[in-house]
């Protein structure tokens, strides 16, 4: 099995269901992934060590999901010179607390942030970053996007048909 290129990190095992779409879409696209539960608050030394060693361990992109104070992405970004994608999770206050914590990074420590509970888009963004140097992955991403477009257009046809019957 190839070494993982993307790590999907979360603050707690209770976040697994919300973060699973990132791992799933990466697997669908053939991107090796590792999933971990490391907390910026409850296991800070381990989270920092993971971040510091991520590049030498072959990781290219890190996805961090957390709710509440949502410091995981910031802590990881402060200790890893890799792209970090933050996924604010809706655990309290509708996820706004986590969103604000994730997007309010200080200058010099960037964290790309997706929507609240946006793990699927985080996985797609990680794959897009990797596809810059992987033409085969770019082809798989393009095919997935075309499939998504096809589904939307089929849905549009269905809505238009139902809508025209309502007007009759």
TIRO-332951 format. One record per atom (N, C-alpha, C, O, CB): x, y, z. Coordinates in steps of 0.001 Angstrom, whole numbers, plus 500000, padded with zeros to 6 digits. Glycine has a CB too. Example, Ala and Ser with C-alpha at 12.3 -4.5 7.8 and 13.67 -1.06 7.14 Angstrom:
<sites>
513190494310507800/512300495500507800/513200496700507800/514236496681508465/511308495527509046/512850497750507080/513670498940507140/512900500030507870/513409501138508039/514084499402505725/
</sites>
This chain:
<sites>
500844498821500000/500000500000500000/500890501243500000/501849501319500768/499039499998501223/500570502232499128/501395503441499070/501299504256500353/500297504201501065/500984504300497884/502349505009500636/502358505878501814/501310506971501655/501099507481500555/503761506499502032/500654507329502754/499629508370502663/500218509724502277/501292510110502740/498890508490503985/499490510433501421/499881511781500995/499103512854501740/499552513994501858/499672511944499494/497926512474502246/497061513413502956/496744512836504321/496450511648504452/495755513701502158/496806513681505334/496354513291506667/495046514012506945/494925515218506729/497429513622507762/494075513257507424/492809513819507875/492830513718509393/492729512633509965/491555513068507242/492964514878510030/493073514939511487/491794515506512067/491141516354511460/494287515791511919/491448515032513237/490284515570513937/490585515631515410/491436514894515908/489025514721513673/489893516504516113/490151516710517526/489660515590518415/490114515460519552/489534517970517958/488739514776517918/488151513724518735/487564512650517824/487183512931516688/487065514298519682/487495511433518324/486889510356517533/485417510636517256/484854510086516309/487039509010518257/484784511483518065/483383511832517814/483226512671516541/482108512863516062/482808512592519013/484336513170515993/484302513959514759/484439513090513509/484384513600512390/485408515000514780/484617511788513694/484889510909512555/483781510946511504/484073511032510311/485081509488513037/482537510883511916/481449510880510931/481466512154510092/481219512102508887/480091510733511633/481753513287510711/481786514554509976/482990514644509047/482922515308508013/481801515723510948/484090513987509399/485310514067508602/485436512936507581/486275513009506682/486509514058509511/484627511908507706/484696510745506814/484595511117505331/485290510512504516/483591509770507163/483754512092504948/483682512429503520/485020512836502904/485250512583501721/482700513539503322/485897513456503674/487217513822503143/488006512564502804/488568512449501715/488002514694504162/488043511622503741/488770510371503503/488143509588502356/488849509000501537/488793509511504776/486821509585502304/486125508824501261/486417509359499863/486707508586498950/484626508847501512/486343510682499689/486569511232498355/488027511072497947/488317510851496771/486164512710498306/488942511182498896/490346510954498566/490577509511498135/491288509255497164/491238511297499760/489974508565498861/490095507152498481/489486506913497099/490048506184496281/489408506246499531/488334507533496849/487668507411495545/488588507886494418/488577507324493323/486352508221495532/489376508914494690/490282509480493686/491648508787493662/492521509152492874/490472510963493945/491825507794494521/493082507044494529/494204507722495288/495377507434495047/493523506802493138/493862508623496205/494871509331496994/495017508630498340/494046508549499093/494488510837497187/496199508123498660/496400507466499952/496235508458501110/496770509566501069/497794506818500006/495496508052502131/495158508941503234/495343508233504563/495167507018504664/493722509447503098/495698508999505573/495769508494506943/494815509331507784/494778510554507647/497240508551507512/494049508686508648/493074509370509492/493515509243510941/493838508154511415/491643508786509292/493522510395511651/493986510419513045/493079511291513899/492433512208513393/495436510930513128/493033511005515193/492360511852516179/493436512410517107/493972511694517953/491259511049516988/493745513693516940/494744514387517753/494157515731518143/493637516453517292/496109514560516984/494233516066519392/493621517289519884/494665518372520158/495726518111520726/492824517001521147/494335519589519739/495209520725520042/495250521003521536/496200521614522027/494744521974519291/494225520560522267/494129520846523699/494384519627524580/495024519742525625/492771521406524011/493894518471524171/493999517283525032/495219516415524722/495634515612525558/492748516446524897/495791516569523541/497036515861523206/497941516797522401/498338516465521284/496739514546522398/498268517958522959/499013518960522179/500399518502521749/500821518797520631/499146520221522977/501114517790522607/502461517354522228/502411516419521025/503225516532520109/503154516656523410/501453515498521031/501332514548519921/500893515253518637/501373514927517552/500333513434520278/499984516216518761/499538516962517582/500709517749516986/500895517767515769/498370517921517949/501485518388517838/502632519168517368/503691518259516752/504255518590515709/503240519981518523/503965517129517376/504948516194516823/504489515665515468/505291515548514541/505185515025517793/503201515346515351/502684514887514056/502916515966513006/503402515674511913/501171514535514151/502571517208513329/502728518309512380/504196518510511999/504514518673510821/502156519601512971/505085518499512986/506516518718512717/507112517636511827/508005517918511027/507289518778514023/506637516415511953/507213515299511193/506421514954509934/506799514038509204/507304514078512072/505331515672509670/504444515312508553/505173515312507204/505040514354506442/503264516279508494/505929516349506899/506605516419505596/507623515302505443/507679514651504400/507293517778505419/508430515073506474/509443514008506346/508797512630506291/509412511673505819/510436514068507517/507563512523506769/506824511256506681/506049511116505374/505290510163505201/505866511136507849/506236512059504458/505682511930503117/504337512599502886/503805512535501778/505554510519502797/503779513234503895/502504513920503709/502718515172502861/503761515821502940/501866514284505077/501714515497502053/501764516681501194/500710517717501576/500906518911501351/501581516278499743/499590517267502155/498498518152502550/497906517619503845/497794516408504035/497407518254501430/497526518537504739/496924518156506016/495541518781506115/495379519984505907/497817518597507214/494553517967506431/493175518431506627/492872518292508112/493061517221508689/492138517612505743/492403519373508732/492134519379510174/490696519786510438/490272520877510057/493100520328510909/489951518912511089/488579519224511449/488442519324512954/488928518465513689/487620518173510895/487773520384513415/487544520550514841/486347521464515049/486028522305514208/488801521117515546/485700521280516178/484585522139516548/484992523026517707/486139522999518152/483344521307516912/484040523816518193/484313524683519330/485402525687519013/485303526437518042/484704523861520538/486447525701519838/487550526639519639/488315526352518348/488952527249517797/488503526586520825/488259525130517868/488816524736516566/490256525177516366/490588525752515330/487974525301515460/491103524919517329/492502525331517226/493393524330516495/494552524637516213/493050525565518593/492884523155516187/493737522117515604/494415522574514313/495626522408514169/492918520869515332/493667523143513379/494271523565512108/495368524610512331/496417524552511689/493191524130511168/495135525549513221/496129526585513492/497381526032514140/498492526417513774/495538527650514372/497218525140515091/498369524520515755/499174523716514738/500403523790514713/497909523610516932/498487522957513912/499179522145512903/499890523060511906/501045522816511560/498177521205512164/499211524110511442/499838525027510476/501048525732511065/502001526031510345/498828526063509997/501024526002512371/502153526672513016/503392525787513067/504507526285513224/501773527097514421/503200524465512934/504317523537513093/504619522707511852/505511521858511882/504041522623514233/503896522935510767/504138522174509533/504215523139508365/503380524035508238/503023521111509294/505197522963507527/505316523799506335/504678523050505162/505333522710504176/506821524155506034/503380522809505311/502572522111504316/501240522840504203/500860523565505123/502364520601504697/500521522663503092/499174523225503029/498286522584504105/498256521363504257/498560523014501618/497571523428504841/496646522970505875/495255523476505512/495057524664505254/497080523471507303/494308522565505497/492917522897505196/492111522678506470/492094521577507022/492354522029504002/491447523727506931/490637523636508136/489180523370507813/488606523973506907/490761524904508947/488593522453508575/487165522141508447/486501522483509775/486621521724510736/486928520625508061/485804523615509842/485080523924511075/483891522982511219/483124522793510275/484609525402511085/483742522401512387/482665521432512611/481570522038513472/481842522783514414/483210520155513271/480343521712513140/479169522247513843/478905521426515101/478043520547515103/477917522242512917/479634521709516154/479452521015517425/478699521879518423/478029521364519317/480800520605518004/478810523196518270/478081524131519122/477908525428518345/478635525681517384/478828524377520481/476970526231518746/476724527536518130/476591527449516610/476951528385515896/477843528496518488/476079526333516125/475902526154514690/477199526086513914/477192526173512686/475075527253514151/478305525934514607/479611525867513955/480257527222513727/481386527295513242/479481525168512651/479551528305514073/480130529633513851/481373529861514689/482314530511514234/479108530707514157/481391529335515913/482583529477516748/483782528810516081/484875529376516048/482344528873518146/483577527622515557/484661526905514883/485072527610513590/486258527678513266/484238525461514582/484093528133512855/484400528859511625/485262530082511928/486290530298511286/483104529283510909/484841530877512905/485612532067513252/487021531703513728/487989532374513370/484885532869514334/487137530652514525/488452530232515009/489356529792513870/490566530019513911/488307529104516016/488777529165512858/489577528634511759/489985529724510768/491115529723510279/488806527541511035/489090530639510474/489425531663509470/490201532843510039/490770533624509276/488167532171508824/490237532990511348/490893534148511965/492359533870512308/492822534221513393/490143534560513225/493073533249511396/494485532962511643/495309534245511536/495008535117510721/495009531899510646/496353534353512368/497195535555512303/498027535554511019/498304534496510455/498122535642513543/498422536740510565/499265536824509371/500522535961509534/501168535964510582/499658538292509091/500843535234508483/502042534409508476/501789532937508723/502675532119508477/502985534908509487/500606532570509204/500269531162509446/498958530873508710/497888530903509319/500142530848511001/499035530594507405/497804530416506635/497131529067506876/497786528037507037/498099530569505169/495812529112506895/494976527909506912/493860528145505893/493070529077506039/494392527606508369/493798527311504878/492670527380503946/491464526830504694/491579525832505405/492950526570502603/490318527464504541/489149527061505293/487996526775504351/487709527556503444/488762528133506306/487338525648504576/486143525303503807/484918525569504677/485044526054505802/486183523807503331/483763525258504168/482501525516504865/482390524706506155/483106523726506356/481323525197503953/481491525131507005/481173524354508212/480726522965507764/479865522828506895/480054525061509083/481321521941508367/481078520535508004/481392520262506533/480756519410505912/479622520160508298/482364520974505976/482713520851504565/483857519892504287/484729520192503472/483063522184504027/483868518741504950/484966517788504778/485090517281503341/486205517066502866/484777516613505714/483982517088502645/484052516631501259/484851517633500426/485745517245499674/482629516440500668/484529518921500560/485275519925499799/486732520006500241/487608520298499427/484617521289499943/487000519755501514/488396519728501968/489160518613501259/490297518810500833/488471519538503504/488541517455501136/489176516350500415/489407516692498954/490465516394498400/488328515093500520/488417517319498329/488572517713496925/489645518789496766/490408518763495800/487235518219496364/489709519728497701/490756520758497641/492140520130497805/493071520497497089/490526521832498733/492282519197498728/493566518502498901/493956517783497615/495110517846497191/493492517494500074/493001517103496996/493284516397495743/493655517380494636/494530517086493822/492072515554495315/493013518519494595/493319519538493589/494743520056493760/495455520269492779/492318520702493678/495150520256494999/496530520683495269/497507519620494777/498493519939494112/496741520950496786/497236518369495101/498119517285494673/498120517115493160/499133516728492578/497707515983495335/496990517401492521/496871517227491070/497750518195490288/497999517979489102/495431517402490646/498227519264490936/499144520185490257/500393519461489769/500994519858488771/499539521333491193/500783518402490469/501957517632490075/501632516206489661/502533515373489560/502942517609491196/500366515912489421/499951514542489109/498865514573488030/497682514693488347/499436513810490389/499264514467486757/498290514552485663/497207513470485720/496073513716485308/499009514463484343/497536512291486219/496518511237486311/495458511592487352/494270511346487142/497171509885486663/495881512162488458/494928512607489466/494073513741488905/492871513797489164/495660513059490749/494685514641488140/493927515729487515/492846515169486596/491734515694486551/494867516664486725/493169514108485866/492193513462484985/491044512863485801/489881512990485418/492874512364484136/491363512214486922/490308511638487772/489436512741488372/488219512582488469/490928510777488902/490041513849488771/489270514981489299/488339515556488229/487178515860488501/490218516081489821/488858515697487026/488044516221485927/486856515296485658/485737515768485455/488898516385484646/487089513999485656/486008513040485423/484963513113486533/483764513016486268/486569511614485322/485416513284487773/484474513395488890/483638514655488745/482433514638488998/485220513401490241/484266515736488342/483535516992488169/482514516870487035/481400517384487144/484513518152487885/482887516200485961/481950515995484852/480769515130485301/479633515364484888/482669515338483647/481037514143486135/479967513302486675/479018514140487539/477799513983487465/480560512132487500/479580515018488348/478766515905489183/477917516818488308/476737517024488591/479659516744490125/478504517364487253/477761518219486330/476614517436485697/475503517952485576/478697518786485237/476872516210485298/475826515367484707/474663515147485654/473503515175485240/476401514029484297/474973514927486933/473907514729487925/473064515988488097/471840515918488207/474505514316489273/473732517139488119/473005518405488269/472118518649487054/470971519070487208/473989519585488460/472620518394485862/471829518615484653/470650517647484581/469569518025484131/472707518467483408/470845516408485018/469730515455485068/468677515930486055/467480515807485795/470228514047485458/469111516466487174/468192517022488165/467443518215487581/466244518373487814/468953517438489441/468141519049486829/467508520201486190/466417519740485233/465322520303485220/468551521051485443/466713518717484429/465708518186483504/464470517717484263/463341517973483845/466294517026482678/464691517032485379/463582516528486187/462747517677486758/461517517634486730/464112515644487324/463415518686487267/462706519842487835/461931520579486752/460785520975486966/463696520804488526/462539520760485612/461860521460484512/460625520695484067/459587521287483773/462813521655483323/460748519364484019/459597518546483604/458463518656484626/457304518837484253/460016517063483429/458797518546485905/457778518665486941/457173520060486949/455965520220487123/458367518338488312/458016521069486759/457543522449486746/456594522713485600/455604523424485771/458707523398486667/456873522158484441/455981522389483291/454638521713483508/453623522212483023/456623521873481990/454600520596484220/453318519931484515/452500520772485488/451270520766485431/453554518512485101/453168521489486374/452450522341487326/451759523486486623/450720523964487079/453401522884488381/452334523933485503/451764525062484757/450587524655483877/449817525506483433/452832525704483900/450449523368483627/449362522891482762/448022522949483450/447007522583482858/449630521477482309/
</sites>
